Amino acid sequence: MAKSLSSTHSVLIIGASHAGISMAEQLRKNGFEGRITMLDREAGMPMERPPLSKAWLVEKPDADDPRFLMRQASWFEEFRIDFKPGAEVVSIDAPAQTARLADGAELGWDRLVLATGAIPRPLPIPGGDDPSVFVLRVPGDAARLSQALDDARRLAVVGGGYIGLEVAASARKRGLEVTVLEMAPRLLARVASAGASAFFHGLHQDHGTTIMTGASVTGISRYGDELHLVTDEGTVMADAVVAGIGVVPDLALADSIGVETGNGYKVNAQYETGHGGVFAIGDVALPDEGYMGGTMRIESVHHAQMSAEIAAAAMMGNPAKGHEVPWFWSDQYDRKLQSAGIVPAGAETVSRLGRREGATSFWSFLGDQLKAVEAINDPQAYTIGRMVIEAGLDLSPDQASDSGFDLKSLMRR
Ligand SMILES: Cc1cc2nc3c(=O)[nH]c(=O)nc-3n(C[C@H](O)[C@H](O)[C@H](O)COP(=O)(O)OP(=O)(O)OC[C@H]3O[C@@H](n4cnc5c(N)ncnc54)[C@H](O)[C@@H]3O)c2cc1C
């Protein structure tokens, strides 16, 4: 690992979203007094990403609505961050420790942080590039989609993951007819237990959304203003389409840096790449010793913040905390999902009814070990489930599914 930083050093952070901003903040909290420069190719002040599919899409706020800013302007002054919006890095000269910008400018650095995140996977089918097919990652995407929803009556969402389902809920709230098309046999197949999938399937159906699972979209044809989505289950008509089929890490700078990549920049447990002094954090990082000891790229605000915390401490030569149990949330209609851990293949999942009306949770075990909890409108189940996973406390599937079993008793042991 490169030597610790001093006040004469400079750090260049590429990407001013959840990971990049946390990194800048954590460097200052770890006592770094040197220069921090943070760049983003997006213009304007950095905005929170999670609301883009939720409140932002429903409320249609002004572009600079302060409620959705990641940090207010005063934060950049307070933390002495030289922030350059609308600045894209096009290549890195790692031996010379410089970054070249799209406008030809060159910036030097002592430590480089790649917080370049991920980009939406385009729909790889004929018609997937139609102007009425939208993706959702950055505020500009949300603005384009929101404008299209103003003029549309029918929305088709291709991909039944969290972002697709959140967009579906927001569009229903705006009065559109919505169809969700998912290729897998169930919604959220990649990320949730079968119980949680079934719960959200029912929730969306109850709100009038048509859900088609096992439906592969093979092409999109335009007839005037109308789009026809061809699937093996029949044709679906729509005025606008959202492609929510996942993201790929933004590794555009990898070749010029010459670092090893897989499904992300390969990093060690401190989020440092094979090139000393070059770190990668957030959605773009692929830790080799991350959660559960495995190689896994995690896409969440929590991972963006945690990886920044670990990398900043390592950069400053301070003791870093270990990798935490990952957590995530999603808001759909009046339901808040909070999940901790990762549902492993082959897990046994049991469900539990919470005390409050509408509170439900799903507990996934491998043997007698709790690996993940997915709690819906049940913050207590989430908090205790997360603690059980973190501390490796004893909880059996029978206890978890018994709503008479007092979860709080686990905290007293
Ligand atoms: C609509 C939506 C809803 C979400 N909801 C949730 C949720 O409810 N809960 C949750 O935990 N997570 C949610 N997520 C995921 C979460 O937002 C991401 O995990 C998080 O944004 C990752 O942060 P990041 O900084 O690693 O990457 P990103 O947010 O992708 O940011 C990377 C930044 O780097 C910039 N960049 C890339 N390359 C360059 C370059 N060469 N030069 C300059 N700038 C560059 C990009 O412009 C971008 O701003 C959601 C994401 C989206 C899109």
Ligand as a Chemical Component Dictionary entry (heavy atoms), coordinates in Angstrom:
data_LIG
# 
_chem_comp.id                   LIG 
_chem_comp.type                 NON-POLYMER 
_chem_comp.pdbx_formal_charge   0 
_chem_comp.three_letter_code    LIG 
# 
loop_
_chem_comp_atom.comp_id 
_chem_comp_atom.atom_id 
_chem_comp_atom.alt_atom_id 
_chem_comp_atom.type_symbol 
_chem_comp_atom.charge 
_chem_comp_atom.model_Cartn_x 
_chem_comp_atom.model_Cartn_y 
_chem_comp_atom.model_Cartn_z 
_chem_comp_atom.pdbx_ordinal 
LIG C1  C1  C 0 -33.057 5.676  -9.651  1  
LIG C2  C2  C 0 -32.184 5.040  -8.620  2  
LIG C3  C3  C 0 -32.730 4.652  -7.392  3  
LIG C4  C4  C 0 -31.922 4.056  -6.422  4  
LIG N1  N1  N 0 -32.468 3.717  -5.216  5  
LIG C5  C5  C 0 -31.669 3.225  -4.233  6  
LIG C6  C6  C 0 -32.200 2.949  -2.934  7  
LIG O1  O1  O 0 -33.395 3.122  -2.674  8  
LIG N2  N2  N 0 -31.345 2.485  -1.970  9  
LIG C7  C7  C 0 -30.005 2.281  -2.227  10 
LIG O2  O2  O 0 -29.254 1.866  -1.326  11 
LIG N3  N3  N 0 -29.489 2.514  -3.464  12 
LIG C8  C8  C 0 -30.285 2.989  -4.458  13 
LIG N4  N4  N 0 -29.761 3.247  -5.704  14 
LIG C9  C9  C 0 -28.352 2.891  -5.973  15 
LIG C10 C10 C 0 -27.424 3.992  -5.512  16 
LIG O3  O3  O 0 -27.889 5.237  -5.950  17 
LIG C11 C11 C 0 -26.034 3.700  -6.049  18 
LIG O4  O4  O 0 -25.580 2.515  -5.433  19 
LIG C12 C12 C 0 -25.094 4.863  -5.748  20 
LIG O5  O5  O 0 -25.485 6.010  -6.465  21 
LIG C13 C13 C 0 -23.660 4.496  -6.106  22 
LIG O6  O6  O 0 -22.880 5.626  -5.924  23 
LIG P1  P1  P 0 -21.511 5.826  -6.708  24 
LIG O7  O7  O 0 -21.003 7.158  -6.267  25 
LIG O8  O8  O 0 -20.653 4.636  -6.540  26 
LIG O9  O9  O 0 -21.893 5.848  -8.254  27 
LIG P2  P2  P 0 -22.844 6.776  -9.121  28 
LIG O10 O10 O 0 -24.008 7.238  -8.322  29 
LIG O11 O11 O 0 -23.097 6.015  -10.373 30 
LIG O12 O12 O 0 -21.966 8.056  -9.467  31 
LIG C14 C14 C 0 -20.831 8.017  -10.284 32 
LIG C15 C15 C 0 -20.548 9.428  -10.752 33 
LIG O13 O13 O 0 -19.308 9.437  -11.456 34 
LIG C16 C16 C 0 -19.403 10.324 -12.552 35 
LIG N5  N5  N 0 -18.382 9.933  -13.544 36 
LIG C17 C17 C 0 -18.206 8.705  -14.099 37 
LIG N6  N6  N 0 -17.141 8.709  -14.932 38 
LIG C18 C18 C 0 -16.646 9.963  -14.914 39 
LIG C19 C19 C 0 -15.548 10.585 -15.580 40 
LIG N7  N7  N 0 -14.759 9.902  -16.414 41 
LIG N8  N8  N 0 -15.319 11.900 -15.347 42 
LIG C20 C20 C 0 -16.118 12.601 -14.489 43 
LIG N9  N9  N 0 -17.171 12.055 -13.836 44 
LIG C21 C21 C 0 -17.423 10.749 -14.038 45 
LIG C22 C22 C 0 -20.829 10.138 -13.042 46 
LIG O14 O14 O 0 -21.262 11.269 -13.773 47 
LIG C23 C23 C 0 -21.585 9.956  -11.726 48 
LIG O15 O15 O 0 -22.121 11.173 -11.242 49 
LIG C24 C24 C 0 -30.538 3.838  -6.697  50 
LIG C25 C25 C 0 -30.002 4.217  -7.935  51 
LIG C26 C26 C 0 -30.804 4.815  -8.883  52 
LIG C27 C27 C 0 -30.210 5.223  -10.201 53 
# 
loop_
_chem_comp_bond.comp_id 
_chem_comp_bond.atom_id_1 
_chem_comp_bond.atom_id_2 
_chem_comp_bond.value_order 
_chem_comp_bond.pdbx_ordinal 
LIG C1  C2  SING 1  
LIG C2  C3  SING 2  
LIG C2  C26 DOUB 3  
LIG C3  C4  DOUB 4  
LIG C4  N1  SING 5  
LIG C4  C24 SING 6  
LIG N1  C5  DOUB 7  
LIG C5  C6  SING 8  
LIG C5  C8  SING 9  
LIG C6  O1  DOUB 10 
LIG C6  N2  SING 11 
LIG N2  C7  SING 12 
LIG C7  O2  DOUB 13 
LIG C7  N3  SING 14 
LIG N3  C8  DOUB 15 
LIG C8  N4  SING 16 
LIG N4  C9  SING 17 
LIG N4  C24 SING 18 
LIG C9  C10 SING 19 
LIG C10 O3  SING 20 
LIG C10 C11 SING 21 
LIG C11 O4  SING 22 
LIG C11 C12 SING 23 
LIG C12 O5  SING 24 
LIG C12 C13 SING 25 
LIG C13 O6  SING 26 
LIG O6  P1  SING 27 
LIG P1  O7  DOUB 28 
LIG P1  O8  SING 29 
LIG P1  O9  SING 30 
LIG O9  P2  SING 31 
LIG P2  O10 DOUB 32 
LIG P2  O11 SING 33 
LIG P2  O12 SING 34 
LIG O12 C14 SING 35 
LIG C14 C15 SING 36 
LIG C15 O13 SING 37 
LIG C15 C23 SING 38 
LIG O13 C16 SING 39 
LIG C16 N5  SING 40 
LIG C16 C22 SING 41 
LIG N5  C17 SING 42 
LIG N5  C21 SING 43 
LIG C17 N6  DOUB 44 
LIG N6  C18 SING 45 
LIG C18 C19 SING 46 
LIG C18 C21 DOUB 47 
LIG C19 N7  SING 48 
LIG C19 N8  DOUB 49 
LIG N8  C20 SING 50 
LIG C20 N9  DOUB 51 
LIG N9  C21 SING 52 
LIG C22 O14 SING 53 
LIG C22 C23 SING 54 
LIG C23 O15 SING 55 
LIG C24 C25 DOUB 56 
LIG C25 C26 SING 57 
LIG C26 C27 SING 58 
# 
